[in-house]
Each structure stands twice: as C-alpha cells, then as structure tokens.
Amino acid sequence: MQRLSTCETGGFSGKVMHTCTIDAGSLVGIGAIVLNDAHVMEQTVVAAGAVVREGTRVGPRQLVAGTPAAVKKELADLPMDRFERSVEQYLNLAGTYLDQNMP
C-alpha cells in the first residue's frame, strides 16, 4: 500500500477532510466530510454528502454513504479496471468543468 503525505483533490468540490488518511485509489465525493483520524482504505468510494465519523475505518473496496457513513455495498466483486475507469472518468469530467470555468 502506498501512503502519501499529501492529498490531492479536485477544486470546488466542497469536501472537508480533517487529519485523516485516504488511501490510493479511493474516491471522496462532492460535499463529503471525513473527520479526524478516519481512515478510508484503498479503492473505497465515499458517496457525495457522506460524513465519515472521527476514528472510523472504512474499506477496503466498499461504497459508504449517509450520515454517519455506513457500508452500502461491497466493491470486491467489481472488476478493478471498471472501478479505475469510473474514477478516471470522474476526475476527467471535473477537469473539463474547471477548464471551462463552469460552476
């Protein structure tokens, strides 16, 4: 597992992340909040608007949603190439909107 000292996020996405760990290949949706000491493990999706409580561990390969965030689906059966394509499409779309100065 690769751990990074910085977290790269898309601009204007309204997400809030406090001293948490987000592992490689994970996606934190628009407006999601990940609180102190939470750990989003590899290839996990935190849905838009979800709140991951302080100290919570989610994943690996899970979809979590809600307030507080709860596991809605296991992603273990999802082929990795499909998951990675979905994340890539999400990031490309965000980049397109930013390039066009769209809100």
Biopython code that builds the backbone (N, CA, C, O; Angstrom):
import numpy as np
from Bio.PDB.StructureBuilder import StructureBuilder

atoms = [
    (1, "MET", "N", (0.833, -1.161, 0.000)),
    (1, "MET", "CA", (0.000, 0.000, 0.000)),
    (1, "MET", "C", (0.888, 1.238, 0.000)),
    (1, "MET", "O", (1.848, 1.329, 0.766)),
    (2, "GLN", "N", (0.561, 2.175, -0.855)),
    (2, "GLN", "CA", (1.326, 3.412, -0.943)),
    (2, "GLN", "C", (0.645, 4.471, -0.086)),
    (2, "GLN", "O", (-0.551, 4.725, -0.231)),
    (3, "ARG", "N", (1.397, 5.070, 0.787)),
    (3, "ARG", "CA", (0.868, 6.157, 1.614)),
    (3, "ARG", "C", (1.501, 7.460, 1.142)),
    (3, "ARG", "O", (2.708, 7.536, 0.915)),
    (4, "LEU", "N", (0.685, 8.458, 1.004)),
    (4, "LEU", "CA", (1.162, 9.754, 0.542)),
    (4, "LEU", "C", (1.069, 10.757, 1.680)),
    (4, "LEU", "O", (0.187, 10.662, 2.535)),
    (5, "SER", "N", (1.973, 11.706, 1.686)),
    (5, "SER", "CA", (1.941, 12.719, 2.736)),
    (5, "SER", "C", (1.012, 13.867, 2.379)),
    (5, "SER", "O", (0.677, 14.681, 3.240)),
    (6, "THR", "N", (0.595, 13.944, 1.134)),
    (6, "THR", "CA", (-0.338, 14.984, 0.736)),
    (6, "THR", "C", (-1.547, 14.337, 0.085)),
    (6, "THR", "O", (-1.488, 13.201, -0.385)),
    (7, "CYS", "N", (-2.613, 15.060, 0.065)),
    (7, "CYS", "CA", (-3.853, 14.565, -0.524)),
    (7, "CYS", "C", (-4.236, 15.517, -1.643)),
    (7, "CYS", "O", (-4.416, 16.711, -1.406)),
    (8, "GLU", "N", (-4.361, 15.011, -2.836)),
    (8, "GLU", "CA", (-4.731, 15.835, -3.981)),
    (8, "GLU", "C", (-6.220, 15.686, -4.225)),
    (8, "GLU", "O", (-6.731, 14.573, -4.346)),
    (9, "THR", "N", (-6.916, 16.819, -4.297)),
    (9, "THR", "CA", (-8.351, 16.785, -4.550)),
    (9, "THR", "C", (-8.679, 17.765, -5.655)),
    (9, "THR", "O", (-7.920, 18.696, -5.923)),
    (10, "GLY", "N", (-9.806, 17.551, -6.288)),
    (10, "GLY", "CA", (-10.274, 18.484, -7.300)),
    (10, "GLY", "C", (-10.761, 19.762, -6.634)),
    (10, "GLY", "O", (-11.245, 19.732, -5.502)),
    (11, "GLY", "N", (-10.636, 20.875, -7.328)),
    (11, "GLY", "CA", (-11.076, 22.143, -6.770)),
    (11, "GLY", "C", (-12.587, 22.260, -6.747)),
    (11, "GLY", "O", (-13.282, 21.598, -7.519)),
    (12, "PHE", "N", (-13.095, 23.106, -5.859)),
    (12, "PHE", "CA", (-14.506, 23.461, -5.794)),
    (12, "PHE", "C", (-15.427, 22.268, -5.564)),
    (12, "PHE", "O", (-16.575, 22.290, -6.009)),
    (13, "SER", "N", (-14.961, 21.249, -4.894)),
    (13, "SER", "CA", (-15.809, 20.075, -4.700)),
    (13, "SER", "C", (-16.520, 20.094, -3.359)),
    (13, "SER", "O", (-17.371, 19.240, -3.105)),
    (14, "GLY", "N", (-16.196, 21.041, -2.499)),
    (14, "GLY", "CA", (-16.903, 21.196, -1.247)),
    (14, "GLY", "C", (-16.673, 20.100, -0.230)),
    (14, "GLY", "O", (-17.425, 19.986, 0.739)),
    (15, "LYS", "N", (-15.646, 19.290, -0.434)),
    (15, "LYS", "CA", (-15.392, 18.245, 0.560)),
    (15, "LYS", "C", (-14.525, 18.802, 1.669)),
    (15, "LYS", "O", (-13.734, 19.722, 1.461)),
    (16, "VAL", "N", (-14.689, 18.222, 2.869)),
    (16, "VAL", "CA", (-13.924, 18.639, 4.036)),
    (16, "VAL", "C", (-13.222, 17.408, 4.581)),
    (16, "VAL", "O", (-13.859, 16.392, 4.863)),
    (17, "MET", "N", (-11.892, 17.503, 4.730)),
    (17, "MET", "CA", (-11.127, 16.374, 5.250)),
    (17, "MET", "C", (-10.192, 16.893, 6.334)),
    (17, "MET", "O", (-9.378, 17.785, 6.092)),
    (18, "HIS", "N", (-10.316, 16.324, 7.535)),
    (18, "HIS", "CA", (-9.504, 16.729, 8.690)),
    (18, "HIS", "C", (-8.532, 15.614, 9.040)),
    (18, "HIS", "O", (-8.965, 14.479, 9.238)),
    (19, "THR", "N", (-7.273, 15.884, 9.122)),
    (19, "THR", "CA", (-6.234, 14.947, 9.585)),
    (19, "THR", "C", (-6.647, 13.483, 9.475)),
    (19, "THR", "O", (-6.604, 12.736, 10.453)),
    (20, "CYS", "N", (-7.041, 13.095, 8.285)),
    (20, "CYS", "CA", (-7.489, 11.733, 8.020)),
    (20, "CYS", "C", (-6.515, 11.075, 7.044)),
    (20, "CYS", "O", (-5.607, 11.722, 6.523)),
    (21, "THR", "N", (-6.718, 9.790, 6.809)),
    (21, "THR", "CA", (-5.904, 9.060, 5.841)),
    (21, "THR", "C", (-6.816, 8.574, 4.723)),
    (21, "THR", "O", (-7.805, 7.885, 4.973)),
    (22, "ILE", "N", (-6.476, 8.937, 3.492)),
    (22, "ILE", "CA", (-7.207, 8.474, 2.313)),
    (22, "ILE", "C", (-6.211, 7.663, 1.497)),
    (22, "ILE", "O", (-5.244, 8.213, 0.971)),
    (23, "ASP", "N", (-6.442, 6.360, 1.388)),
    (23, "ASP", "CA", (-5.506, 5.503, 0.665)),
    (23, "ASP", "C", (-5.682, 5.630, -0.846)),
    (23, "ASP", "O", (-6.700, 6.119, -1.336)),
    (24, "ALA", "N", (-4.666, 5.178, -1.562)),
    (24, "ALA", "CA", (-4.625, 5.257, -3.023)),
    (24, "ALA", "C", (-5.839, 4.580, -3.651)),
    (24, "ALA", "O", (-6.309, 3.544, -3.181)),
    (25, "GLY", "N", (-6.329, 5.188, -4.717)),
    (25, "GLY", "CA", (-7.413, 4.609, -5.493)),
    (25, "GLY", "C", (-8.789, 4.838, -4.911)),
    (25, "GLY", "O", (-9.769, 4.296, -5.421)),
    (26, "SER", "N", (-8.889, 5.635, -3.846)),
    (26, "SER", "CA", (-10.187, 5.918, -3.240)),
    (26, "SER", "C", (-10.764, 7.190, -3.834)),
    (26, "SER", "O", (-10.044, 8.015, -4.396)),
    (27, "LEU", "N", (-12.079, 7.335, -3.699)),
    (27, "LEU", "CA", (-12.767, 8.498, -4.227)),
    (27, "LEU", "C", (-13.651, 9.070, -3.131)),
    (27, "LEU", "O", (-14.487, 8.360, -2.570)),
    (28, "VAL", "N", (-13.471, 10.357, -2.820)),
    (28, "VAL", "CA", (-14.301, 11.050, -1.841)),
    (28, "VAL", "C", (-15.199, 11.991, -2.623)),
    (28, "VAL", "O", (-14.717, 12.901, -3.298)),
    (29, "GLY", "N", (-16.501, 11.773, -2.533)),
    (29, "GLY", "CA", (-17.466, 12.507, -3.342)),
    (29, "GLY", "C", (-17.660, 13.952, -2.919)),
    (29, "GLY", "O", (-17.186, 14.384, -1.868)),
    (30, "ILE", "N", (-18.362, 14.677, -3.755)),
    (30, "ILE", "CA", (-18.653, 16.093, -3.554)),
    (30, "ILE", "C", (-19.412, 16.287, -2.245)),
    (30, "ILE", "O", (-20.385, 15.586, -1.967)),
    (31, "GLY", "N", (-18.955, 17.240, -1.453)),
    (31, "GLY", "CA", (-19.634, 17.584, -0.212)),
    (31, "GLY", "C", (-19.448, 16.596, 0.922)),
    (31, "GLY", "O", (-20.044, 16.763, 1.986)),
    (32, "ALA", "N", (-18.638, 15.571, 0.720)),
    (32, "ALA", "CA", (-18.397, 14.595, 1.785)),
    (32, "ALA", "C", (-17.502, 15.198, 2.861)),
    (32, "ALA", "O", (-16.713, 16.105, 2.595)),
    (33, "ILE", "N", (-17.638, 14.684, 4.073)),
    (33, "ILE", "CA", (-16.823, 15.124, 5.202)),
    (33, "ILE", "C", (-16.162, 13.896, 5.804)),
    (33, "ILE", "O", (-16.834, 12.925, 6.153)),
    (34, "VAL", "N", (-14.834, 13.944, 5.924)),
    (34, "VAL", "CA", (-14.067, 12.860, 6.545)),
    (34, "VAL", "C", (-13.355, 13.484, 7.742)),
    (34, "VAL", "O", (-12.482, 14.336, 7.578)),
    (35, "LEU", "N", (-13.733, 13.054, 8.949)),
    (35, "LEU", "CA", (-13.272, 13.707, 10.170)),
    (35, "LEU", "C", (-11.962, 13.136, 10.701)),
    (35, "LEU", "O", (-11.413, 12.181, 10.150)),
    (36, "ASN", "N", (-11.475, 13.737, 11.776)),
    (36, "ASN", "CA", (-10.179, 13.410, 12.382)),
    (36, "ASN", "C", (-9.966, 11.919, 12.583)),
    (36, "ASN", "O", (-10.858, 11.202, 13.035)),
    (37, "ASP", "N", (-8.774, 11.471, 12.241)),
    (37, "ASP", "CA", (-8.313, 10.106, 12.466)),
    (37, "ASP", "C", (-9.147, 9.050, 11.748)),
    (37, "ASP", "O", (-9.027, 7.864, 12.055)),
    (38, "ALA", "N", (-9.986, 9.452, 10.804)),
    (38, "ALA", "CA", (-10.706, 8.466, 9.993)),
    (38, "ALA", "C", (-9.734, 7.901, 8.964)),
    (38, "ALA", "O", (-8.770, 8.561, 8.580)),
    (39, "HIS", "N", (-9.994, 6.685, 8.527)),
    (39, "HIS", "CA", (-9.128, 6.031, 7.545)),
    (39, "HIS", "C", (-10.005, 5.443, 6.447)),
    (39, "HIS", "O", (-10.771, 4.508, 6.680)),
    (40, "VAL", "N", (-9.882, 6.001, 5.253)),
    (40, "VAL", "CA", (-10.570, 5.480, 4.073)),
    (40, "VAL", "C", (-9.555, 4.600, 3.356)),
    (40, "VAL", "O", (-8.600, 5.094, 2.758)),
    (41, "MET", "N", (-9.773, 3.290, 3.424)),
    (41, "MET", "CA", (-8.810, 2.342, 2.872)),
    (41, "MET", "C", (-8.905, 2.276, 1.350)),
    (41, "MET", "O", (-9.831, 2.818, 0.747)),
    (42, "GLU", "N", (-7.928, 1.600, 0.741)),
    (42, "GLU", "CA", (-7.762, 1.609, -0.706)),
    (42, "GLU", "C", (-9.030, 1.200, -1.450)),
    (42, "GLU", "O", (-9.779, 0.315, -1.034)),
    (43, "GLN", "N", (-9.231, 1.893, -2.578)),
    (43, "GLN", "CA", (-10.293, 1.622, -3.537)),
    (43, "GLN", "C", (-11.673, 1.631, -2.892)),
    (43, "GLN", "O", (-12.510, 0.765, -3.151)),
    (44, "THR", "N", (-11.885, 2.628, -2.051)),
    (44, "THR", "CA", (-13.170, 2.820, -1.385)),
    (44, "THR", "C", (-13.805, 4.093, -1.926)),
    (44, "THR", "O", (-13.109, 5.061, -2.232)),
    (45, "VAL", "N", (-15.130, 4.087, -2.042)),
    (45, "VAL", "CA", (-15.870, 5.255, -2.503)),
    (45, "VAL", "C", (-16.669, 5.810, -1.329)),
    (45, "VAL", "O", (-17.475, 5.103, -0.725)),
    (46, "VAL", "N", (-16.434, 7.088, -1.011)),
    (46, "VAL", "CA", (-17.230, 7.808, -0.025)),
    (46, "VAL", "C", (-18.209, 8.652, -0.835)),
    (46, "VAL", "O", (-17.800, 9.563, -1.555)),
    (47, "ALA", "N", (-19.493, 8.351, -0.719)),
    (47, "ALA", "CA", (-20.513, 8.997, -1.550)),
    (47, "ALA", "C", (-20.624, 10.489, -1.248)),
    (47, "ALA", "O", (-20.246, 10.958, -0.174)),
    (48, "ALA", "N", (-21.151, 11.211, -2.219)),
    (48, "ALA", "CA", (-21.384, 12.643, -2.061)),
    (48, "ALA", "C", (-22.227, 12.897, -0.818)),
    (48, "ALA", "O", (-23.238, 12.233, -0.593)),
    (49, "GLY", "N", (-21.795, 13.872, -0.011)),
    (49, "GLY", "CA", (-22.542, 14.264, 1.173)),
    (49, "GLY", "C", (-22.388, 13.362, 2.382)),
    (49, "GLY", "O", (-22.963, 13.647, 3.433)),
    (50, "ALA", "N", (-21.635, 12.292, 2.265)),
    (50, "ALA", "CA", (-21.458, 11.370, 3.394)),
    (50, "ALA", "C", (-20.604, 12.014, 4.479)),
    (50, "ALA", "O", (-19.795, 12.899, 4.200)),
    (51, "VAL", "N", (-20.791, 11.565, 5.717)),
    (51, "VAL", "CA", (-19.964, 12.015, 6.837)),
    (51, "VAL", "C", (-19.315, 10.787, 7.464)),
    (51, "VAL", "O", (-19.991, 9.945, 8.055)),
    (52, "VAL", "N", (-17.986, 10.696, 7.326)),
    (52, "VAL", "CA", (-17.218, 9.612, 7.946)),
    (52, "VAL", "C", (-16.780, 10.133, 9.311)),
    (52, "VAL", "O", (-15.987, 11.070, 9.405)),
    (53, "ARG", "N", (-17.305, 9.514, 10.362)),
    (53, "ARG", "CA", (-17.053, 9.983, 11.728)),
    (53, "ARG", "C", (-15.596, 9.833, 12.154)),
    (53, "ARG", "O", (-14.835, 9.045, 11.592)),
    (54, "GLU", "N", (-15.244, 10.608, 13.156)),
    (54, "GLU", "CA", (-13.907, 10.589, 13.735)),
    (54, "GLU", "C", (-13.518, 9.166, 14.142)),
    (54, "GLU", "O", (-14.283, 8.465, 14.805)),
    (55, "GLY", "N", (-12.317, 8.754, 13.732)),
    (55, "GLY", "CA", (-11.776, 7.454, 14.116)),
    (55, "GLY", "C", (-12.338, 6.262, 13.364)),
    (55, "GLY", "O", (-11.953, 5.127, 13.645)),
    (56, "THR", "N", (-13.231, 6.484, 12.422)),
    (56, "THR", "CA", (-13.864, 5.392, 11.677)),
    (56, "THR", "C", (-12.917, 4.833, 10.625)),
    (56, "THR", "O", (-12.163, 5.580, 10.002)),
    (57, "ARG", "N", (-12.957, 3.527, 10.430)),
    (57, "ARG", "CA", (-12.201, 2.848, 9.366)),
    (57, "ARG", "C", (-13.210, 2.303, 8.364)),
    (57, "ARG", "O", (-14.121, 1.564, 8.738)),
    (58, "VAL", "N", (-13.051, 2.666, 7.087)),
    (58, "VAL", "CA", (-13.934, 2.139, 6.036)),
    (58, "VAL", "C", (-13.096, 1.535, 4.927)),
    (58, "VAL", "O", (-11.994, 1.999, 4.636)),
    (59, "GLY", "N", (-13.638, 0.488, 4.309)),
    (59, "GLY", "CA", (-12.938, -0.185, 3.232)),
    (59, "GLY", "C", (-12.144, -1.349, 3.751)),
    (59, "GLY", "O", (-12.273, -1.718, 4.918)),
    (60, "PRO", "N", (-11.334, -1.928, 2.916)),
    (60, "PRO", "CA", (-11.097, -1.574, 1.512)),
    (60, "PRO", "C", (-12.240, -2.040, 0.607)),
    (60, "PRO", "O", (-13.007, -2.940, 0.949)),
    (61, "ARG", "N", (-12.322, -1.402, -0.545)),
    (61, "ARG", "CA", (-13.253, -1.746, -1.618)),
    (61, "ARG", "C", (-14.700, -1.796, -1.148)),
    (61, "ARG", "O", (-15.397, -2.797, -1.315)),
    (62, "GLN", "N", (-15.131, -0.688, -0.556)),
    (62, "GLN", "CA", (-16.516, -0.546, -0.126)),
    (62, "GLN", "C", (-17.070, 0.773, -0.641)),
    (62, "GLN", "O", (-16.324, 1.711, -0.919)),
    (63, "LEU", "N", (-18.387, 0.826, -0.762)),
    (63, "LEU", "CA", (-19.104, 2.068, -1.017)),
    (63, "LEU", "C", (-19.768, 2.446, 0.296)),
    (63, "LEU", "O", (-20.553, 1.673, 0.844)),
    (64, "VAL", "N", (-19.451, 3.643, 0.805)),
    (64, "VAL", "CA", (-20.075, 4.112, 2.037)),
    (64, "VAL", "C", (-20.852, 5.383, 1.741)),
    (64, "VAL", "O", (-20.434, 6.208, 0.928)),
    (65, "ALA", "N", (-22.000, 5.532, 2.417)),
    (65, "ALA", "CA", (-22.861, 6.690, 2.195)),
    (65, "ALA", "C", (-23.640, 6.971, 3.470)),
    (65, "ALA", "O", (-23.754, 6.115, 4.348)),
    (66, "GLY", "N", (-24.174, 8.182, 3.557)),
    (66, "GLY", "CA", (-25.044, 8.539, 4.662)),
    (66, "GLY", "C", (-24.353, 9.345, 5.741)),
    (66, "GLY", "O", (-23.156, 9.623, 5.685)),
    (67, "THR", "N", (-25.174, 9.714, 6.744)),
    (67, "THR", "CA", (-24.711, 10.497, 7.877)),
    (67, "THR", "C", (-25.208, 9.832, 9.148)),
    (67, "THR", "O", (-26.380, 9.980, 9.493)),
    (68, "PRO", "N", (-24.364, 9.113, 9.844)),
    (68, "PRO", "CA", (-22.957, 8.852, 9.550)),
    (68, "PRO", "C", (-22.805, 7.847, 8.410)),
    (68, "PRO", "O", (-23.732, 7.097, 8.101)),
    (69, "ALA", "N", (-21.641, 7.842, 7.799)),
    (69, "ALA", "CA", (-21.382, 6.939, 6.676)),
    (69, "ALA", "C", (-21.485, 5.487, 7.133)),
    (69, "ALA", "O", (-20.967, 5.109, 8.183)),
    (70, "ALA", "N", (-22.162, 4.688, 6.323)),
    (70, "ALA", "CA", (-22.303, 3.256, 6.581)),
    (70, "ALA", "C", (-22.062, 2.523, 5.271)),
    (70, "ALA", "O", (-22.267, 3.079, 4.192)),
    (71, "VAL", "N", (-21.628, 1.280, 5.370)),
    (71, "VAL", "CA", (-21.357, 0.480, 4.174)),
    (71, "VAL", "C", (-22.676, 0.179, 3.470)),
    (71, "VAL", "O", (-23.600, -0.372, 4.069)),
    (72, "LYS", "N", (-22.751, 0.547, 2.198)),
    (72, "LYS", "CA", (-23.931, 0.279, 1.381)),
    (72, "LYS", "C", (-23.697, -0.865, 0.411)),
    (72, "LYS", "O", (-24.633, -1.552, 0.001)),
    (73, "LYS", "N", (-22.413, -1.064, 0.044)),
    (73, "LYS", "CA", (-22.113, -2.102, -0.942)),
    (73, "LYS", "C", (-20.648, -2.489, -0.837)),
    (73, "LYS", "O", (-19.780, -1.645, -0.613)),
    (74, "GLU", "N", (-20.389, -3.775, -1.003)),
    (74, "GLU", "CA", (-19.018, -4.271, -1.124)),
    (74, "GLU", "C", (-18.622, -4.161, -2.591)),
    (74, "GLU", "O", (-19.389, -4.553, -3.471)),
    (75, "LEU", "N", (-17.445, -3.638, -2.858)),
    (75, "LEU", "CA", (-16.984, -3.475, -4.238)),
    (75, "LEU", "C", (-16.016, -4.572, -4.655)),
    (75, "LEU", "O", (-15.413, -4.498, -5.725)),
    (76, "ALA", "N", (-15.867, -5.586, -3.815)),
    (76, "ALA", "CA", (-14.903, -6.656, -4.089)),
    (76, "ALA", "C", (-15.211, -7.388, -5.391)),
    (76, "ALA", "O", (-14.300, -7.881, -6.057)),
    (77, "ASP", "N", (-16.490, -7.461, -5.756)),
    (77, "ASP", "CA", (-16.864, -8.172, -6.977)),
    (77, "ASP", "C", (-16.743, -7.313, -8.226)),
    (77, "ASP", "O", (-16.835, -7.821, -9.343)),
    (78, "LEU", "N", (-16.539, -6.024, -8.044)),
    (78, "LEU", "CA", (-16.416, -5.112, -9.181)),
    (78, "LEU", "C", (-15.026, -5.251, -9.779)),
    (78, "LEU", "O", (-14.034, -5.093, -9.068)),
    (79, "PRO", "N", (-14.932, -5.543, -11.068)),
    (79, "PRO", "CA", (-13.601, -5.665, -11.688)),
    (79, "PRO", "C", (-12.805, -4.367, -11.515)),
    (79, "PRO", "O", (-13.338, -3.274, -11.704)),
    (80, "MET", "N", (-11.536, -4.498, -11.157)),
    (80, "MET", "CA", (-10.712, -3.327, -10.871)),
    (80, "MET", "C", (-10.600, -2.376, -12.049)),
    (80, "MET", "O", (-10.584, -1.162, -11.848)),
    (81, "ASP", "N", (-10.523, -2.880, -13.259)),
    (81, "ASP", "CA", (-10.406, -1.974, -14.400)),
    (81, "ASP", "C", (-11.653, -1.109, -14.520)),
    (81, "ASP", "O", (-11.555, 0.061, -14.890)),
    (82, "ARG", "N", (-12.811, -1.658, -14.217)),
    (82, "ARG", "CA", (-14.049, -0.881, -14.277)),
    (82, "ARG", "C", (-14.046, 0.203, -13.194)),
    (82, "ARG", "O", (-14.421, 1.346, -13.453)),
    (83, "PHE", "N", (-13.626, -0.160, -11.996)),
    (83, "PHE", "CA", (-13.545, 0.805, -10.898)),
    (83, "PHE", "C", (-12.591, 1.935, -11.255)),
    (83, "PHE", "O", (-12.926, 3.108, -11.087)),
    (84, "GLU", "N", (-11.409, 1.592, -11.745)),
    (84, "GLU", "CA", (-10.406, 2.602, -12.086)),
    (84, "GLU", "C", (-10.885, 3.499, -13.221)),
    (84, "GLU", "O", (-10.611, 4.699, -13.213)),
    (85, "ARG", "N", (-11.594, 2.940, -14.193)),
    (85, "ARG", "CA", (-12.153, 3.756, -15.281)),
    (85, "ARG", "C", (-13.181, 4.747, -14.740)),
    (85, "ARG", "O", (-13.229, 5.899, -15.172)),
    (86, "SER", "N", (-14.000, 4.294, -13.796)),
    (86, "SER", "CA", (-15.011, 5.178, -13.213)),
    (86, "SER", "C", (-14.369, 6.356, -12.499)),
    (86, "SER", "O", (-14.807, 7.496, -12.657)),
    (87, "VAL", "N", (-13.335, 6.086, -11.717)),
    (87, "VAL", "CA", (-12.627, 7.162, -11.012)),
    (87, "VAL", "C", (-11.984, 8.106, -12.024)),
    (87, "VAL", "O", (-12.055, 9.325, -11.870)),
    (88, "GLU", "N", (-11.358, 7.547, -13.057)),
    (88, "GLU", "CA", (-10.707, 8.368, -14.081)),
    (88, "GLU", "C", (-11.725, 9.252, -14.798)),
    (88, "GLU", "O", (-11.448, 10.425, -15.050)),
    (89, "GLN", "N", (-12.896, 8.711, -15.132)),
    (89, "GLN", "CA", (-13.933, 9.498, -15.801)),
    (89, "GLN", "C", (-14.412, 10.641, -14.907)),
    (89, "GLN", "O", (-14.631, 11.757, -15.378)),
    (90, "TYR", "N", (-14.572, 10.355, -13.620)),
    (90, "TYR", "CA", (-14.997, 11.372, -12.657)),
    (90, "TYR", "C", (-13.988, 12.515, -12.619)),
    (90, "TYR", "O", (-14.367, 13.685, -12.665)),
    (91, "LEU", "N", (-12.708, 12.177, -12.536)),
    (91, "LEU", "CA", (-11.665, 13.203, -12.472)),
    (91, "LEU", "C", (-11.566, 13.983, -13.775)),
    (91, "LEU", "O", (-11.369, 15.198, -13.752)),
    (92, "ASN", "N", (-11.698, 13.305, -14.908)),
    (92, "ASN", "CA", (-11.653, 13.990, -16.205)),
    (92, "ASN", "C", (-12.816, 14.963, -16.355)),
    (92, "ASN", "O", (-12.640, 16.075, -16.855)),
    (93, "LEU", "N", (-14.004, 14.546, -15.924)),
    (93, "LEU", "CA", (-15.167, 15.416, -16.014)),
    (93, "LEU", "C", (-14.982, 16.653, -15.138)),
    (93, "LEU", "O", (-15.306, 17.766, -15.550)),
    (94, "ALA", "N", (-14.464, 16.454, -13.938)),
    (94, "ALA", "CA", (-14.197, 17.595, -13.051)),
    (94, "ALA", "C", (-13.204, 18.550, -13.703)),
    (94, "ALA", "O", (-13.379, 19.767, -13.639)),
    (95, "GLY", "N", (-12.160, 18.004, -14.332)),
    (95, "GLY", "CA", (-11.172, 18.830, -15.018)),
    (95, "GLY", "C", (-11.776, 19.623, -16.159)),
    (95, "GLY", "O", (-11.430, 20.786, -16.370)),
    (96, "THR", "N", (-12.680, 18.992, -16.896)),
    (96, "THR", "CA", (-13.351, 19.665, -18.008)),
    (96, "THR", "C", (-14.146, 20.863, -17.502)),
    (96, "THR", "O", (-14.070, 21.950, -18.076)),
    (97, "TYR", "N", (-14.905, 20.668, -16.433)),
    (97, "TYR", "CA", (-15.680, 21.769, -15.867)),
    (97, "TYR", "C", (-14.773, 22.895, -15.385)),
    (97, "TYR", "O", (-15.076, 24.069, -15.596)),
    (98, "LEU", "N", (-13.669, 22.546, -14.743)),
    (98, "LEU", "CA", (-12.742, 23.574, -14.264)),
    (98, "LEU", "C", (-12.108, 24.328, -15.422)),
    (98, "LEU", "O", (-11.958, 25.548, -15.361)),
    (99, "ASP", "N", (-11.732, 23.608, -16.482)),
    (99, "ASP", "CA", (-11.121, 24.243, -17.655)),
    (99, "ASP", "C", (-12.074, 25.223, -18.323)),
    (99, "ASP", "O", (-11.644, 26.221, -18.900)),
    (100, "GLN", "N", (-13.368, 24.936, -18.244)),
    (100, "GLN", "CA", (-14.367, 25.786, -18.887)),
    (100, "GLN", "C", (-14.956, 26.813, -17.919)),
    (100, "GLN", "O", (-15.914, 27.513, -18.248)),
    (101, "ASN", "N", (-14.367, 26.893, -16.714)),
    (101, "ASN", "CA", (-14.842, 27.829, -15.682)),
    (101, "ASN", "C", (-16.320, 27.657, -15.381)),
    (101, "ASN", "O", (-17.038, 28.631, -15.152)),
    (102, "MET", "N", (-16.767, 26.408, -15.383)),
    (102, "MET", "CA", (-18.163, 26.124, -15.069)),
    (102, "MET", "C", (-18.291, 25.906, -13.563)),
    (102, "MET", "O", (-17.390, 25.346, -12.940)),
    (103, "PRO", "N", (-19.411, 26.346, -12.974)),
    (103, "PRO", "CA", (-19.602, 26.153, -11.517)),
    (103, "PRO", "C", (-19.855, 24.702, -11.172)),
    (103, "PRO", "O", (-20.036, 24.368, -10.001)),
]
sb = StructureBuilder()
sb.init_structure("model")
sb.init_model(0)
sb.init_chain("A")
sb.init_seg("    ")
for serial, (resi, resn, name, xyz) in enumerate(atoms, 1):
    if name == "N":
        sb.init_residue(resn, " ", resi, " ")
    sb.init_atom(name, np.array(xyz, "f"), 0.0, 1.0, " ", f" {name:<3s}", serial, name[0])
structure = sb.get_structure()
